[in-house]
Every structure is written in structure tokens, then in C-alpha cells.
């Protein structure tokens, strides 16, 4: 169910991103305002995609669908 919902949300976001990408390609000499708007649309799509991925990953963890892998980590190099 979670995968199906994820797909149903990702698809429209991908369509919007591809449409903005296509417009960027078709309008290489577009005004600065149009270029900025297309960049803003694509950035919003990336943010929404990350939000969806975070939400879906959390749901999968809570549902027990993904098992975490525990292992020792050296903190000093990580920090």
C-alpha cells in the first residue's frame, strides 16, 4: 500500500518537473523572470520529492517493512 501511494504521489511531481525541464529546453532565450519561475518550479518539485521520500521511509520503518542495520561507527571521522 505504501509503495502504491508513493507511486501515486511521485508521478505528478515527476510530470511537473519534466514539463518545467522541457520548457527550459524549448525556451533557451526566455526572460529572466520566466527562467527564475521555471527554476523555482523545479526546486519546489525536488523539495516535495524529498518530503515524500522521508514520509514514505518513516512509514515503512514504522510498519516494520524495512529493517535497519546496526553496526559500530567511529564518531570522530563522522563529525
Gaussian input, Z-matrix of N, CA and C with variables (Angstrom, degrees):
# hf/3-21g

backbone

0 1
 N
 C     1     B1
 C     2     B2     1     A1
 N     3     B3     2     A2     1     D1
 C     4     B4     3     A3     2     D2
 C     5     B5     4     A4     3     D3
 N     6     B6     5     A5     4     D4
 C     7     B7     6     A6     5     D5
 C     8     B8     7     A7     6     D6
 N     9     B9     8     A8     7     D7
 C    10    B10     9     A9     8     D8
 C    11    B11    10    A10     9     D9
 N    12    B12    11    A11    10    D10
 C    13    B13    12    A12    11    D11
 C    14    B14    13    A13    12    D12
 N    15    B15    14    A14    13    D13
 C    16    B16    15    A15    14    D14
 C    17    B17    16    A16    15    D15
 N    18    B18    17    A17    16    D16
 C    19    B19    18    A18    17    D17
 C    20    B20    19    A19    18    D18
 N    21    B21    20    A20    19    D19
 C    22    B22    21    A21    20    D20
 C    23    B23    22    A22    21    D21
 N    24    B24    23    A23    22    D22
 C    25    B25    24    A24    23    D23
 C    26    B26    25    A25    24    D24
 N    27    B27    26    A26    25    D25
 C    28    B28    27    A27    26    D26
 C    29    B29    28    A28    27    D27
 N    30    B30    29    A29    28    D28
 C    31    B31    30    A30    29    D29
 C    32    B32    31    A31    30    D30
 N    33    B33    32    A32    31    D31
 C    34    B34    33    A33    32    D32
 C    35    B35    34    A34    33    D33
 N    36    B36    35    A35    34    D34
 C    37    B37    36    A36    35    D35
 C    38    B38    37    A37    36    D36
 N    39    B39    38    A38    37    D37
 C    40    B40    39    A39    38    D38
 C    41    B41    40    A40    39    D39
 N    42    B42    41    A41    40    D40
 C    43    B43    42    A42    41    D41
 C    44    B44    43    A43    42    D42
 N    45    B45    44    A44    43    D43
 C    46    B46    45    A45    44    D44
 C    47    B47    46    A46    45    D45
 N    48    B48    47    A47    46    D46
 C    49    B49    48    A48    47    D47
 C    50    B50    49    A49    48    D48
 N    51    B51    50    A50    49    D49
 C    52    B52    51    A51    50    D50
 C    53    B53    52    A52    51    D51
 N    54    B54    53    A53    52    D52
 C    55    B55    54    A54    53    D53
 C    56    B56    55    A55    54    D54
 N    57    B57    56    A56    55    D55
 C    58    B58    57    A57    56    D56
 C    59    B59    58    A58    57    D57
 N    60    B60    59    A59    58    D58
 C    61    B61    60    A60    59    D59
 C    62    B62    61    A61    60    D60
 N    63    B63    62    A62    61    D61
 C    64    B64    63    A63    62    D62
 C    65    B65    64    A64    63    D63
 N    66    B66    65    A65    64    D64
 C    67    B67    66    A66    65    D65
 C    68    B68    67    A67    66    D66
 N    69    B69    68    A68    67    D67
 C    70    B70    69    A69    68    D68
 C    71    B71    70    A70    69    D69
 N    72    B72    71    A71    70    D70
 C    73    B73    72    A72    71    D71
 C    74    B74    73    A73    72    D72
 N    75    B75    74    A74    73    D73
 C    76    B76    75    A75    74    D74
 C    77    B77    76    A76    75    D75
 N    78    B78    77    A77    76    D76
 C    79    B79    78    A78    77    D77
 C    80    B80    79    A79    78    D78
 N    81    B81    80    A80    79    D79
 C    82    B82    81    A81    80    D80
 C    83    B83    82    A82    81    D81
 N    84    B84    83    A83    82    D82
 C    85    B85    84    A84    83    D83
 C    86    B86    85    A85    84    D84
 N    87    B87    86    A86    85    D85
 C    88    B88    87    A87    86    D86
 C    89    B89    88    A88    87    D87
 N    90    B90    89    A89    88    D88
 C    91    B91    90    A90    89    D89
 C    92    B92    91    A91    90    D90
 N    93    B93    92    A92    91    D91
 C    94    B94    93    A93    92    D92
 C    95    B95    94    A94    93    D93
 N    96    B96    95    A95    94    D94
 C    97    B97    96    A96    95    D95
 C    98    B98    97    A97    96    D96
 N    99    B99    98    A98    97    D97
 C   100   B100    99    A99    98    D98
 C   101   B101   100   A100    99    D99
 N   102   B102   101   A101   100   D100
 C   103   B103   102   A102   101   D101
 C   104   B104   103   A103   102   D102
 N   105   B105   104   A104   103   D103
 C   106   B106   105   A105   104   D104
 C   107   B107   106   A106   105   D105
 N   108   B108   107   A107   106   D106
 C   109   B109   108   A108   107   D107
 C   110   B110   109   A109   108   D108
 N   111   B111   110   A110   109   D109
 C   112   B112   111   A111   110   D110
 C   113   B113   112   A112   111   D111
 N   114   B114   113   A113   112   D112
 C   115   B115   114   A114   113   D113
 C   116   B116   115   A115   114   D114
 N   117   B117   116   A116   115   D115
 C   118   B118   117   A117   116   D116
 C   119   B119   118   A118   117   D117
 N   120   B120   119   A119   118   D118
 C   121   B121   120   A120   119   D119
 C   122   B122   121   A121   120   D120
 N   123   B123   122   A122   121   D121
 C   124   B124   123   A123   122   D122
 C   125   B125   124   A124   123   D123
 N   126   B126   125   A125   124   D124
 C   127   B127   126   A126   125   D125
 C   128   B128   127   A127   126   D126
 N   129   B129   128   A128   127   D127
 C   130   B130   129   A129   128   D128
 C   131   B131   130   A130   129   D129
 N   132   B132   131   A131   130   D130
 C   133   B133   132   A132   131   D131
 C   134   B134   133   A133   132   D132
 N   135   B135   134   A134   133   D133
 C   136   B136   135   A135   134   D134
 C   137   B137   136   A136   135   D135
 N   138   B138   137   A137   136   D136
 C   139   B139   138   A138   137   D137
 C   140   B140   139   A139   138   D138
 N   141   B141   140   A140   139   D139
 C   142   B142   141   A141   140   D140
 C   143   B143   142   A142   141   D141
 N   144   B144   143   A143   142   D142
 C   145   B145   144   A144   143   D143
 C   146   B146   145   A145   144   D144
 N   147   B147   146   A146   145   D145
 C   148   B148   147   A147   146   D146
 C   149   B149   148   A148   147   D147
 N   150   B150   149   A149   148   D148
 C   151   B151   150   A150   149   D149
 C   152   B152   151   A151   150   D150
 N   153   B153   152   A152   151   D151
 C   154   B154   153   A153   152   D152
 C   155   B155   154   A154   153   D153
 N   156   B156   155   A155   154   D154
 C   157   B157   156   A156   155   D155
 C   158   B158   157   A157   156   D156
 N   159   B159   158   A158   157   D157
 C   160   B160   159   A159   158   D158
 C   161   B161   160   A160   159   D159
 N   162   B162   161   A161   160   D160
 C   163   B163   162   A162   161   D161
 C   164   B164   163   A163   162   D162
 N   165   B165   164   A164   163   D163
 C   166   B166   165   A165   164   D164
 C   167   B167   166   A166   165   D165
 N   168   B168   167   A167   166   D166
 C   169   B169   168   A168   167   D167
 C   170   B170   169   A169   168   D168
 N   171   B171   170   A170   169   D169
 C   172   B172   171   A171   170   D170
 C   173   B173   172   A172   171   D171
 N   174   B174   173   A173   172   D172
 C   175   B175   174   A174   173   D173
 C   176   B176   175   A175   174   D174
 N   177   B177   176   A176   175   D175
 C   178   B178   177   A177   176   D176
 C   179   B179   178   A178   177   D177
 N   180   B180   179   A179   178   D178
 C   181   B181   180   A180   179   D179
 C   182   B182   181   A181   180   D180
 N   183   B183   182   A182   181   D181
 C   184   B184   183   A183   182   D182
 C   185   B185   184   A184   183   D183
 N   186   B186   185   A185   184   D184
 C   187   B187   186   A186   185   D185
 C   188   B188   187   A187   186   D186
 N   189   B189   188   A188   187   D187
 C   190   B190   189   A189   188   D188
 C   191   B191   190   A190   189   D189
 N   192   B192   191   A191   190   D190
 C   193   B193   192   A192   191   D191
 C   194   B194   193   A193   192   D192
 N   195   B195   194   A194   193   D193
 C   196   B196   195   A195   194   D194
 C   197   B197   196   A196   195   D195
 N   198   B198   197   A197   196   D196
 C   199   B199   198   A198   197   D197
 C   200   B200   199   A199   198   D198
 N   201   B201   200   A200   199   D199
 C   202   B202   201   A201   200   D200
 C   203   B203   202   A202   201   D201
 N   204   B204   203   A203   202   D202
 C   205   B205   204   A204   203   D203
 C   206   B206   205   A205   204   D204
 N   207   B207   206   A206   205   D205
 C   208   B208   207   A207   206   D206
 C   209   B209   208   A208   207   D207
 N   210   B210   209   A209   208   D208
 C   211   B211   210   A210   209   D209
 C   212   B212   211   A211   210   D210
 N   213   B213   212   A212   211   D211
 C   214   B214   213   A213   212   D212
 C   215   B215   214   A214   213   D213
 N   216   B216   215   A215   214   D214
 C   217   B217   216   A216   215   D215
 C   218   B218   217   A217   216   D216
 N   219   B219   218   A218   217   D217
 C   220   B220   219   A219   218   D218
 C   221   B221   220   A220   219   D219
 N   222   B222   221   A221   220   D220
 C   223   B223   222   A222   221   D221
 C   224   B224   223   A223   222   D222
 N   225   B225   224   A224   223   D223
 C   226   B226   225   A225   224   D224
 C   227   B227   226   A226   225   D225
 N   228   B228   227   A227   226   D226
 C   229   B229   228   A228   227   D227
 C   230   B230   229   A229   228   D228
 N   231   B231   230   A230   229   D229
 C   232   B232   231   A231   230   D230
 C   233   B233   232   A232   231   D231
 N   234   B234   233   A233   232   D232
 C   235   B235   234   A234   233   D233
 C   236   B236   235   A235   234   D234

   B1=1.4540
   B2=1.5314
   B3=1.3235
   B4=1.4633
   B5=1.5245
   B6=1.3185
   B7=1.4671
   B8=1.5301
   B9=1.3264
   B10=1.4617
   B11=1.5307
   B12=1.3193
   B13=1.4623
   B14=1.5333
   B15=1.3203
   B16=1.4592
   B17=1.5121
   B18=1.3099
   B19=1.4685
   B20=1.5299
   B21=1.3254
   B22=1.4710
   B23=1.5273
   B24=1.3190
   B25=1.4598
   B26=1.5239
   B27=1.3294
   B28=1.4760
   B29=1.5259
   B30=1.3179
   B31=1.4586
   B32=1.5257
   B33=1.3348
   B34=1.4683
   B35=1.5278
   B36=1.3152
   B37=1.4671
   B38=1.5280
   B39=1.3223
   B40=1.4633
   B41=1.5322
   B42=1.3150
   B43=1.4639
   B44=1.5289
   B45=1.3212
   B46=1.4695
   B47=1.5235
   B48=1.3345
   B49=1.4693
   B50=1.5270
   B51=1.3291
   B52=1.4712
   B53=1.5267
   B54=1.3261
   B55=1.4602
   B56=1.5281
   B57=1.3269
   B58=1.4645
   B59=1.5253
   B60=1.3322
   B61=1.4694
   B62=1.5317
   B63=1.3245
   B64=1.4611
   B65=1.5336
   B66=1.3199
   B67=1.4624
   B68=1.5302
   B69=1.3326
   B70=1.4676
   B71=1.5226
   B72=1.3352
   B73=1.4579
   B74=1.5322
   B75=1.3211
   B76=1.4571
   B77=1.5249
   B78=1.3303
   B79=1.4605
   B80=1.5257
   B81=1.3405
   B82=1.4698
   B83=1.5276
   B84=1.3192
   B85=1.4558
   B86=1.5172
   B87=1.3254
   B88=1.4617
   B89=1.5238
   B90=1.3014
   B91=1.4620
   B92=1.5259
   B93=1.3112
   B94=1.4614
   B95=1.5298
   B96=1.3183
   B97=1.4630
   B98=1.5274
   B99=1.3199
   B100=1.4714
   B101=1.5233
   B102=1.3202
   B103=1.4672
   B104=1.5305
   B105=1.3286
   B106=1.4633
   B107=1.5198
   B108=1.3328
   B109=1.4614
   B110=1.5201
   B111=1.3245
   B112=1.4728
   B113=1.5243
   B114=1.3206
   B115=1.4749
   B116=1.5282
   B117=1.3309
   B118=1.4599
   B119=1.5324
   B120=1.3232
   B121=1.4701
   B122=1.5221
   B123=1.3215
   B124=1.4727
   B125=1.5207
   B126=1.3337
   B127=1.4665
   B128=1.5309
   B129=1.3263
   B130=1.4638
   B131=1.5300
   B132=1.3176
   B133=1.4617
   B134=1.5191
   B135=1.3403
   B136=1.4772
   B137=1.5278
   B138=1.3396
   B139=1.4684
   B140=1.5274
   B141=1.3172
   B142=1.4526
   B143=1.5251
   B144=1.3221
   B145=1.4703
   B146=1.5316
   B147=1.3473
   B148=1.4726
   B149=1.5279
   B150=1.3238
   B151=1.4568
   B152=1.5249
   B153=1.3128
   B154=1.4641
   B155=1.5202
   B156=1.3195
   B157=1.4679
   B158=1.5239
   B159=1.3292
   B160=1.4667
   B161=1.5230
   B162=1.3210
   B163=1.4618
   B164=1.5226
   B165=1.3277
   B166=1.4684
   B167=1.5227
   B168=1.3189
   B169=1.4676
   B170=1.5247
   B171=1.3233
   B172=1.4623
   B173=1.5198
   B174=1.3220
   B175=1.4623
   B176=1.5274
   B177=1.3233
   B178=1.4615
   B179=1.5223
   B180=1.3248
   B181=1.4640
   B182=1.5244
   B183=1.3209
   B184=1.4620
   B185=1.5237
   B186=1.3026
   B187=1.4612
   B188=1.5286
   B189=1.3165
   B190=1.4580
   B191=1.5128
   B192=1.3357
   B193=1.4610
   B194=1.5184
   B195=1.3124
   B196=1.4586
   B197=1.5204
   B198=1.2755
   B199=1.4563
   B200=1.5215
   B201=1.2947
   B202=1.4555
   B203=1.5185
   B204=1.3026
   B205=1.4536
   B206=1.5221
   B207=1.3075
   B208=1.4523
   B209=1.5181
   B210=1.3168
   B211=1.4562
   B212=1.5206
   B213=1.3041
   B214=1.4711
   B215=1.5338
   B216=1.3201
   B217=1.4482
   B218=1.5307
   B219=1.3153
   B220=1.4639
   B221=1.5262
   B222=1.3180
   B223=1.4541
   B224=1.5233
   B225=1.3115
   B226=1.4606
   B227=1.5352
   B228=1.3309
   B229=1.4717
   B230=1.5369
   B231=1.3011
   B232=1.4527
   B233=1.5225
   B234=1.3185
   B235=1.4671
   B236=1.5046
   A1=110.50
   A2=115.81
   A3=120.26
   A4=110.53
   A5=117.10
   A6=120.26
   A7=111.32
   A8=116.29
   A9=119.94
   A10=110.51
   A11=116.54
   A12=120.82
   A13=109.57
   A14=116.34
   A15=120.44
   A16=111.90
   A17=115.77
   A18=120.40
   A19=110.49
   A20=115.52
   A21=119.94
   A22=112.19
   A23=117.91
   A24=120.70
   A25=112.14
   A26=116.60
   A27=119.80
   A28=111.96
   A29=117.42
   A30=120.82
   A31=113.28
   A32=120.12
   A33=118.23
   A34=112.81
   A35=116.66
   A36=119.87
   A37=109.48
   A38=117.08
   A39=120.65
   A40=110.72
   A41=117.64
   A42=121.22
   A43=110.33
   A44=116.88
   A45=121.00
   A46=110.24
   A47=116.52
   A48=120.55
   A49=110.81
   A50=116.89
   A51=120.06
   A52=111.43
   A53=117.28
   A54=120.00
   A55=110.57
   A56=117.27
   A57=120.72
   A58=110.21
   A59=116.48
   A60=120.45
   A61=110.37
   A62=116.67
   A63=120.86
   A64=110.49
   A65=116.88
   A66=120.00
   A67=111.23
   A68=116.78
   A69=119.80
   A70=110.59
   A71=116.21
   A72=121.35
   A73=111.61
   A74=116.39
   A75=120.78
   A76=113.40
   A77=116.66
   A78=121.07
   A79=111.15
   A80=117.29
   A81=118.94
   A82=112.62
   A83=118.73
   A84=121.23
   A85=112.56
   A86=116.90
   A87=120.83
   A88=110.56
   A89=115.02
   A90=119.78
   A91=109.50
   A92=115.18
   A93=120.81
   A94=110.37
   A95=117.28
   A96=120.92
   A97=111.42
   A98=116.83
   A99=120.68
   A100=110.08
   A101=117.02
   A102=120.62
   A103=110.47
   A104=116.90
   A105=120.07
   A106=111.19
   A107=117.23
   A108=120.70
   A109=110.81
   A110=117.29
   A111=120.44
   A112=110.53
   A113=117.19
   A114=120.55
   A115=110.13
   A116=117.24
   A117=120.91
   A118=111.29
   A119=116.53
   A120=120.63
   A121=110.10
   A122=116.21
   A123=119.61
   A124=111.25
   A125=117.47
   A126=120.77
   A127=110.46
   A128=117.01
   A129=120.39
   A130=110.68
   A131=116.84
   A132=120.63
   A133=112.04
   A134=116.42
   A135=119.89
   A136=110.79
   A137=116.77
   A138=119.97
   A139=111.06
   A140=116.62
   A141=120.45
   A142=111.10
   A143=117.02
   A144=121.03
   A145=110.10
   A146=117.43
   A147=120.40
   A148=110.88
   A149=116.99
   A150=121.17
   A151=110.51
   A152=117.16
   A153=121.06
   A154=111.51
   A155=116.54
   A156=120.10
   A157=111.10
   A158=116.79
   A159=120.59
   A160=110.61
   A161=116.43
   A162=120.78
   A163=110.86
   A164=116.89
   A165=120.26
   A166=111.57
   A167=117.06
   A168=119.77
   A169=109.92
   A170=117.00
   A171=121.08
   A172=110.54
   A173=116.14
   A174=119.84
   A175=111.30
   A176=116.75
   A177=120.04
   A178=110.65
   A179=116.87
   A180=119.74
   A181=110.68
   A182=116.35
   A183=120.27
   A184=111.56
   A185=117.05
   A186=120.87
   A187=111.29
   A188=116.61
   A189=120.32
   A190=113.71
   A191=117.05
   A192=119.85
   A193=112.47
   A194=116.19
   A195=119.08
   A196=108.58
   A197=115.54
   A198=119.52
   A199=108.84
   A200=115.10
   A201=119.28
   A202=110.25
   A203=115.03
   A204=119.80
   A205=107.39
   A206=117.50
   A207=121.56
   A208=109.41
   A209=114.08
   A210=119.20
   A211=108.36
   A212=116.87
   A213=119.37
   A214=110.55
   A215=115.37
   A216=121.79
   A217=108.93
   A218=115.78
   A219=119.98
   A220=107.58
   A221=116.30
   A222=120.33
   A223=113.87
   A224=118.04
   A225=120.65
   A226=111.67
   A227=120.19
   A228=119.17
   A229=112.44
   A230=115.77
   A231=120.00
   A232=111.41
   A233=115.02
   A234=119.02
   A235=110.55
   D1=-44.54
   D2=-179.11
   D3=-62.40
   D4=-41.72
   D5=178.01
   D6=-63.82
   D7=-39.73
   D8=179.95
   D9=-65.14
   D10=-44.98
   D11=178.90
   D12=-63.83
   D13=-42.21
   D14=177.59
   D15=-57.82
   D16=-44.06
   D17=178.97
   D18=-63.81
   D19=-43.21
   D20=-178.52
   D21=-64.43
   D22=-28.57
   D23=177.16
   D24=-86.30
   D25=-36.32
   D26=-178.06
   D27=-68.39
   D28=-36.35
   D29=-174.89
   D30=-58.91
   D31=-50.55
   D32=179.40
   D33=-64.36
   D34=-34.50
   D35=178.17
   D36=-64.45
   D37=-41.69
   D38=178.82
   D39=-65.78
   D40=-38.83
   D41=179.11
   D42=-63.11
   D43=-44.62
   D44=179.00
   D45=-62.49
   D46=-44.37
   D47=-179.90
   D48=-62.30
   D49=-44.64
   D50=-179.36
   D51=-66.02
   D52=-36.47
   D53=177.91
   D54=-64.64
   D55=-42.59
   D56=177.85
   D57=-65.66
   D58=-39.83
   D59=177.88
   D60=-62.50
   D61=-42.73
   D62=-179.94
   D63=-64.00
   D64=-41.58
   D65=178.40
   D66=-63.82
   D67=-38.12
   D68=175.81
   D69=-60.20
   D70=-39.93
   D71=-179.83
   D72=-70.38
   D73=-41.39
   D74=-176.90
   D75=-76.91
   D76=-20.76
   D77=-177.35
   D78=-120.69
   D79=60.78
   D80=-175.25
   D81=-62.95
   D82=-27.49
   D83=-179.59
   D84=-101.56
   D85=25.30
   D86=-176.98
   D87=-63.46
   D88=157.04
   D89=179.24
   D90=-63.19
   D91=161.68
   D92=-179.86
   D93=-59.77
   D94=-38.84
   D95=-179.61
   D96=-62.60
   D97=-42.63
   D98=179.05
   D99=-67.40
   D100=-44.63
   D101=179.23
   D102=-60.26
   D103=-41.37
   D104=179.29
   D105=-66.51
   D106=-39.25
   D107=178.99
   D108=-64.84
   D109=-42.99
   D110=178.39
   D111=-64.22
   D112=-40.12
   D113=177.54
   D114=-63.99
   D115=-38.93
   D116=179.07
   D117=-66.55
   D118=-39.06
   D119=177.42
   D120=-62.14
   D121=-45.62
   D122=-178.81
   D123=-66.75
   D124=-38.82
   D125=178.42
   D126=-65.40
   D127=-40.83
   D128=177.82
   D129=-64.08
   D130=-37.92
   D131=176.46
   D132=-62.68
   D133=-41.89
   D134=177.74
   D135=-63.65
   D136=-42.52
   D137=178.64
   D138=-62.78
   D139=-43.61
   D140=179.22
   D141=-64.44
   D142=-40.53
   D143=178.24
   D144=-61.83
   D145=-44.25
   D146=178.58
   D147=-63.83
   D148=-40.57
   D149=177.98
   D150=-61.59
   D151=-45.13
   D152=177.76
   D153=-61.56
   D154=-44.61
   D155=-179.78
   D156=-62.30
   D157=-41.72
   D158=178.32
   D159=-64.06
   D160=-46.58
   D161=179.59
   D162=-60.56
   D163=-47.41
   D164=-177.30
   D165=-66.90
   D166=-37.54
   D167=178.00
   D168=-64.80
   D169=-41.20
   D170=178.15
   D171=-62.67
   D172=-44.57
   D173=178.90
   D174=-61.54
   D175=-40.94
   D176=-179.97
   D177=-66.00
   D178=-40.30
   D179=178.16
   D180=-63.95
   D181=-44.79
   D182=179.95
   D183=-65.08
   D184=-32.03
   D185=179.36
   D186=-81.64
   D187=-6.23
   D188=179.72
   D189=78.41
   D190=18.99
   D191=-177.62
   D192=-81.19
   D193=-26.11
   D194=178.83
   D195=-119.79
   D196=124.40
   D197=177.71
   D198=-91.82
   D199=130.49
   D200=177.64
   D201=-73.94
   D202=158.34
   D203=178.78
   D204=-113.15
   D205=119.74
   D206=180.00
   D207=-97.18
   D208=135.87
   D209=175.51
   D210=-157.99
   D211=153.89
   D212=179.75
   D213=-65.95
   D214=145.17
   D215=-179.75
   D216=-132.90
   D217=133.93
   D218=174.52
   D219=-80.69
   D220=116.79
   D221=-174.71
   D222=-73.99
   D223=-35.75
   D224=-176.22
   D225=-57.04
   D226=-51.43
   D227=178.01
   D228=-63.54
   D229=-33.16
   D230=-179.83
   D231=-66.82
   D232=-40.64
   D233=179.85
   D234=-75.17

